[in-house]
Amino acid sequence: MIRSSLYPEQRLCRRAMGWAVKLKVNPKQVQVTSLPGKWGSCAPDGVVTLADDLATKGEDFQDYVIVHELLHLRYRDHGKQFKAVMTALVPNWRELEQQSQHGTERQTGTD
């Protein structure tokens, strides 16, 4: 269990690194910063960036964004393999994606 004394950004980074181990990917860096209009991004050099206010969202939504961005270390596009792995790991990802489009002012936060 993650201690509640951690800052929200630290919890997000730890959550992301936990998923990285499960996915067997190795991000060069996971950073949390202000990302207007996005929930996350994955740069070609392996740096995964998460929006700082993602920490205020539910864990299901956090997992959706984290897994989505980490999978881009393996799949650069949103092709069939990407979607299949997303479905296996975050079965309700399509619903969460819809929430991100319609429930907030942000885009889906993808790339």
ABEGO torsion letter per residue (X at the ends): XBBAABBAAAAAAAAAAAAAAAAGBBBABBBBBBBBGBABBBBAAGBBBBBAAAAABBAAAAAAAAAAAAAAAABABABAAAAAAAAAABAAAAAAAAAAAAABABBAGBX
